[in-house]
C-alpha cells in the first residue's frame, strides 16, 4: 500500500485557463492555484514538484514567472511546463517563438493542449497530458 503523498503541482493560470488545465491534470495530483505572479511567488515558498503555467497567466506574464523561478536557487530545480490551454489561433511563427523562448528560459516543454484536444478529443488529450506530467515528475 503506497501512503506517500501525491506530487504537488502549482497551477499558475488565468481564470479562463483554469478549468481546461484542471481537467487535463485530473485528481491524481495535489494542486494549488495562483492567478497572478504575486500569488505564484507566495505559493513557491512551499514545496512543489512541478509548475504548470498557462500561456495567458496574469495577462501573459508566463515568461516573468519562468524567469523568476530559474533565477532563484530555491525554485530553479522545479520543472516548469508551459501550456496553451484555451482555443484560439496563434500564428505558427508566434507559437514557434513561444516554444523557443520556453526552451531558452529553462522550461521543460511548451504544450498546445487546446490543439491536442481539438485533434485527439478531450479524453485522449488529457491522458496524453497526464502521461507527460508523470514523465516530467519521474525525471
DRENTORRO-796220 format. One record per residue: y, x, z of N, C-alpha, C in turn; residue in one letter. Coordinates in steps of 0.001 Angstrom, whole numbers. Each point is the difference from the previous one (the first is absolute). Example, Ala and Ser with C-alpha at 12.3 -4.5 7.8 and 13.67 -1.06 7.14 Angstrom:
residues 2
      ny      nx      nz     cay     cax     caz      cy      cx      cz resn
   -5690   13190    7800    1190    -890       0    1200     900       0    A
    1050    -350    -720    1190     820      60    1090    -770     730    S
//
This chain:
residues 139
      ny      nx      nz     cay     cax     caz      cy      cx      cz resn
   -1178     837       0    1178    -837       0    1246     886       0    X
     873    -189    -975    1206     817    -137    1153    -644     766    X
     444     659    1062    1083    -533     816    1325     699    -253    X
      52     866    -994    1249     695    -285    1017    -990    -565    X
    1257     199     342    1030    -927    -489     162     127   -1511    X
     457   -1074    -645     199      73   -1446    1148     942    -333    X
      -9     573   -1191    1118     855    -410    1313    -772      66    X
    1056     716     384    1332    -615     144     834     288   -1242    X
     564   -1054    -556     814     100   -1204    1378    -560     274    X
    1017     773    -356    1369    -514      21     276    -568   -1377    X
     314   -1267     -37     302    -700   -1230    1518    -140     -88    X
     606     830    -841    1457      -7    -187     282    -781   -1274    X
     555   -1195     155     124    -863   -1170    1170    -960     136    X
     586    -306   -1141     982   -1076     -64    -741   -1310     273    X
     683    -992     552    -682   -1269     287    -747    -581   -1205    X
     544     135   -1191    -647    -549   -1196   -1312     711    -318    X
    -150    1238     419   -1211     785    -279   -1022     -68    1121    X
     400    -511    1143    -868      39    1173   -1294    -788    -208    X
      90   -1215    -503   -1207    -809    -167    -984     621    -987    X
     448     407   -1205    -983     612    -907    -627    1277     567    X
     767     797     729    -556    1220     582    -964    -313    1137    X
     383    -931     864    -869    -369    1123   -1320    -587    -504    X
      61    -834   -1033   -1222    -562    -575    -887    1105    -577    X
     613     955    -670    -766    1088    -610    -629     906    1046    X
     715     267    1076    -522     871    1059   -1127    -686     754    X
     129   -1295     210   -1036    -743     706     112     153    1505    X
   -1047    -386     687      35     -41    1463    -797    1113     667    X
    -543     917    -793    -839    1039     606     801    1166     582    X
    1305     -29    -179     873    1050     517    1003    -607     974    X
     469     806     937    1067    -430     911    1334     328    -664    X
     808   -1005    -246    1263     232    -709    1198    -353     874    X
    1020     808    -136    1327    -288     527     918    -102   -1204    X
    1051    -787     121     897    -255   -1129    1400     509     314    X
     624     601   -1012    1415     386      73     675    -519   -1265    X
    1135    -673     174     727    -548   -1144    1163     874    -442    X
     353     980     834    1094     892    -392    -275    1395     545    X
     802     939    -452    -271    1405     332     177     277    1499    X
     926    -682     650     171     195    1448   -1247    -458     752    X
    -553   -1153    -383   -1229    -473     632   -1153     964    -278    X
     -92     476   -1224   -1079     920    -356      83    1282     820    X
    1193     565     126     163    1224     799    -381    -254    1450    X
     373   -1169     535    -348    -337    1384   -1515    -154     152    X
    -651    -614    -964   -1456    -174      50    -730    1335    -101    X
     556     931    -763    -686    1267    -247    -121     889    1233    X
     647    -364    1105    -219     752    1239   -1401    -281     544    X
    -612   -1090    -465   -1376    -332     349    -921     677   -1014    X
   -1238      41     314    -961     679    -863    -502    -941   -1094    X
     129     443   -1250    -511    -759   -1144    -899     901    -842    X
    -959    -636    -643    -923     716    -873     458     -29   -1453    X
     888    -942    -334     462    -175   -1368    1276    -822       5    X
     894     323    -925    1167    -848    -258    -162    -555   -1408    X
      69   -1328    -111      -1    -682   -1288    1404    -554    -174    X
     674     449   -1043    1404    -347    -177     229    -664   -1356    X
     643   -1149      40     332    -717   -1215    1163     648    -737    X
     -31    -108   -1303    1035     584    -856    1388    -514     358    X
      98   -1267     396    1307    -613     271     337     -28    1489    X
    -689     797     802     228      90    1438    1473     278     293    X
     594    -830     845    1377     198     480     959     316   -1157    X
      70    -926    -946     881     169   -1163    -313    1283    -766    X
   -1279     211    -239    -498    1139    -797     219    1354     676    X
    -229      56    1310     132    1258     745   -1355     655     278    X
    -981    -327    -828   -1323     585     158      57    1531       2    X
     768     566    -927      80    1463     -79     700     597    1216    X
     950    -718     582     649     476    1220   -1015     107    1131    X
    -855   -1015     130   -1031      44    1046    -988    1132    -273    X
    -413     151   -1231    -929    1071    -355     601    1368     302    X
    1237     219    -388     672    1284     292      70     249    1503    X
     380   -1040     751      99     124    1463   -1354     407     591    X
   -1058    -695    -425   -1316     293     554    -455    1421    -308    X
     227     454   -1208    -469    1334    -378     873    1108     577    X
    1193    -350     465     887     991     612    -284     187    1496    X
    -645    -964     614    -270      41    1437   -1407     538     263    X
    -115     971     876   -1304     591     303    -984   -1037     531    X
     480    -954     789    -896    -981     616    -540   -1028    -979    X
     650    -194   -1138    -445   -1021    -958    -416     586   -1349    X
     208    1274    -174    -285     660   -1282   -1448    -187    -443    X
    -924     -29     955   -1425     -68    -333    -497   -1429    -246    X
     811   -1000     284    -420   -1386    -207      36    -303   -1499    X
   -1105    -427    -576      11    -341   -1426     950   -1168    -277    X
     620      47   -1167     988   -1005    -426    -468    -576   -1326    X
    -239   -1307     -21    -428    -686   -1203    1135    -906    -467    X
     546     284   -1163    1099    -774    -573    -584   -1094    -894    X
     557   -1214     113    -604   -1134    -686    1064    -914    -608    X
    -222    -369   -1246     767   -1088    -627    -863   -1237     164    X
     379    -869     938    -857   -1113     390     354   -1315    -677    X
    1207    -131    -495     432   -1274    -564     112      82   -1512    X
    -257   -1131    -674     101      -8   -1461    1433     248    -458    X
     133     405   -1198    1315     271    -576    -106    1237    -863    X
     536     -96   -1160    -115    1092    -957     994    1113     292    X
    -514    1176      55     804    1215       2    -450     787   -1218    X
     903     710    -595    -370     753   -1204   -1043    1054     344    X
    -783     350   -1001   -1016    1037     184     631    1317     435    X
    1185     282    -525     702    1233     360     409     -15    1466    X
     503   -1138     461     400    -114    1405   -1209     126     915    X
   -1085    -662    -341   -1217      97     813    -539    1428      36    X
      61     680   -1133    -436    1397     -45     903     854     883    X
    1298    -268     -24     929     728     856    -297    -212    1477    X
    -322   -1235     385    -364    -290    1390   -1263     761     376    X
    -976     -12    -878   -1256     704     262     222    1509     164    X
     799     577    -872     297    1438      76     757     330    1276    X
     999    -831     341     781     235    1224    -875    -122    1243    X
    -873    -984      21    -914    -154    1143    -849    1254     188    X
    -577     485   -1083    -830    1203      77     819    1205     448    X
    1200     146    -550     846    1150     335     432     -16    1458    X
     173   -1182     560     459    -116    1387   -1144     -24    1004    X
   -1240     -10    -476   -1136     120     909    -782   -1268     274    X
     239   -1067    -758    -799   -1216     181   -1424     241    -506    X
    -937    -709     582   -1389      81    -462    -125    -555   -1410    X
     668   -1123    -243    -162    -692   -1274    1053   -1092    -112    X
     301    -384   -1235     798   -1184    -296    -912    -990    -701    X
     -73   -1211     526    -907   -1018    -503     799   -1207    -480    X
    -328    -466   -1182     574   -1245    -512    -946   -1149     345    X
      -6    -405    1252    -895   -1049     475     206   -1298    -776    X
    1241    -350    -282     258   -1248    -728    -644      30   -1389    X
     -46    1160    -611    -636     130   -1308   -1518     -90     133    X
    -552     596    1059   -1437    -130     244    -382   -1468     139    X
     814    -757     774    -268   -1426     206      73    -743   -1330    X
     988     312    -806     167    -668   -1295   -1189     279    -918    X
    -461    1242     -29   -1074     381    -919   -1405    -320     507    X
    -216     116    1305   -1350    -102     556    -243   -1259     806    X
    1076    -712     352    -126   -1128     915     151     487    1431    X
     403    -924     849     306     381    1386   -1192     574     764    X
   -1172    -633      -7   -1099     564     804    -370    1431    -409    X
    -125     248   -1286    -380    1344    -463    1098    1016     303    X
    1248    -396    -209    1123     910     274      85     325    1487    X
    -218    -985     850      58     243    1443   -1141     894     454    X
   -1178    -203    -560   -1133     870     327     306    1434    -439    X
     525     144   -1192     366    1334    -514    1037     658     904    X
     996    -775     453    1053     529     868    -581     425    1348    X
    -840    -858     608    -612     347    1283    -876    1245    -125    X
    -713     116   -1107    -815    1195    -224     874    1253     -86    X
    1146    -114    -663     930    1127     -68     505     363    1395    X
     400   -1006     780     480     248    1358   -1095     681     830    X
   -1218    -478    -127   -1115     589     738    -226    1457    -399    X
      87     290   -1293    -153    1394    -468    1098     892     553    X
    1243    -500     -30    1115     806     532    -200     259    1484    X
    -423   -1010     739    -213     162    1440   -1153     958     301    X
    -967      81    -891   -1168     872     216     321    1466    -246    X
    1040     283    -790     331    1397    -336     630     742    1154    X
//
